[in-house]
Amino acid sequence: MITGVLFSLLQGILAYFAFRYGDKGGDGARYWIRPRLEKRFALIVGIIIFGVDVTLFALGDSNWFRAWRPSPPGRPIVEVMGEQFTWNFSVCRLGRCLWNTFVSYAAFALASAQLIFIFNLIWSLFRGPQAMKNPWKANTLEWTAPAPIPHWNWDGPLQTVYRWALRLRFDPSAG
């Protein structure tokens, strides 16, 4: 009894610290990479990507439960038998099931939109317009650091973030 409790307690502690501190390297990399990627995406290409993605994700979400419905009568069924599972796939011929054909073409369009996104990313890195220093108007200090970041993060005195007023301002008495 006691051995099981201690074992469970140890596993819980290890899981807590693994999830709590496991991604700190990724958090640090986000602030290290940001000054090097201060480029904006092309607006029109971003709108196209967003429009295609949102439309197709909504279509996929509305047809999600069709996978569990029984096939209509008269449609050929292919059964795959496994040790634990049985899957029924309805075989669709072109012209008999218009919606499945449409969704197949829509999935191809979604994949094409991802290729457009990759092109936009590479183009923006080399020829994109320069981004603002603090595009979200955030009230945290990491957006005030210059790029490239100097040794002590700021050249002059440290800026102060005022929590309640939600604004960033220079305080000469902060040292």
Secondary structure, 3 states (H helix, E strand, C coil): CHHHHHHHHHHHHHHHHHHHHCCHHHHHHHHHHHHHHCECCCHHHHHHHHHHHHHHHHHHHHCHHHHHCCCCCCCCEEEEECCCCEEEEECCCCCCCHHHHHHHHHHHHHHHHHHHHHHHHHHHHHHCCECCCCCCCCCCHHHCCCCCCCCCCCCCCCCEEECCCCEEECCHHHC
